[in-house]
């Protein structure tokens, strides 16, 4: 009995110790092995202009008197051991042609990533500055992007990639056909894509991701012109801001105590805007931006948490091949031909396809259908240039803001879809010609590569 009593005392003491010092018994909880050929690192940098007094933001142009929240850029550097690539995200309205060219040159110099393998994508924020290479902010932006690329390239580590999806509830289609004509109206029955796609890059040292890439579909125009009857901002929000993508990135980083970096990629949001009713819609206030930022940020955080459960970790790839292909296509325009750069970047099973402007939401659905189950698609607008609205052929039949203001002719859609499908074939690598070792196929691939116009060249 005495031995049994002593055993009970020891057991109680051990249980008490485990509750008072949980880390002693679970010292390795939260760590997980990363078996991968992929190395990556990310750096973020503040790109807010130094002085915004009496400056004008682009998008819905208006004067601003201060800054609500900082504009930022993120640079994610990746290598599979053979190929280097970079994803750059910006809290700006567009990826201007001259900015893309200069940024690629600087990033190549600072990080060793070939300029042709640098994707530069904007959130399409309507509350930020415009770009000029000769202006102080323009020069400072290129400098800061180079600095971020250098920092990321100097801190590469082995990572694996998790993926998940969730949904947001604040986006809505802004077109409705009435009597055969498209009018500006919040249309809950119109096409929309509420999905949020999330990539997390982990080094396995903790449950905090090294980097987060979120993808969603909605115009960042919460803070723009309101109707004359909406208060308190009928003329638009009077401060510079990164809009809901900035708010969501900050929310995600806050949830991880500032120990991760989040990046935002915009989808095919040409006809998708925030659901802010009015005449035809109102400018947002602080409650609205918190709603959207936390809706998107919460969806991202839910996905991040789920994707490191043991069942999800078992599904991760151990080999990630990076392949990048891009081309300059000549598109039919209303006043002549228009050059546009299209890009495909594959990172393991994840396929990123880009367009240099504002594609309507149907482009994303059509491209995903064409890819089927060959890869996990992430369709990106506002990247590697800016040619304005990219409307569907059908949209021209009923008119409306997007096709009427587009520089492109209706015949542009099939050219874009066909070329992106061809680029997808090249990087997915499951089409015979893309991996064949036959001398004729090798020669054909080399000829294609030799005729490729250098990415970032003047358009």
Beta strands, then each sheet from edge to edge (+ up, - down):
strand 1: 39-46
strand 2: 55-57
strand 3: 62-64
strand 4: 66-67
strand 5: 72-79
strand 6: 84-90
strand 7: 118-122
strand 8: 157-158
strand 9: 160-167
strand 10: 171-178
strand 11: 181-187
strand 12: 195-202
strand 13: 211-216
strand 14: 239-240
strand 15: 261-266
strand 16: 272-274
strand 17: 322-333
strand 18: 336-347
strand 19: 350-354
strand 20: 358-359
strand 21: 376-380
strand 22: 389-390
sheet 1: 7+ 6+ 5- 1+ 8-
sheet 2: 2+ 3-
sheet 3: 4+ 14+
sheet 4: 9+ 12- 13+ 15+
sheet 5: 11+ 10- 16+
sheet 6: 17+ 18- 19+ 21+
sheet 7: 20+ 22+
end
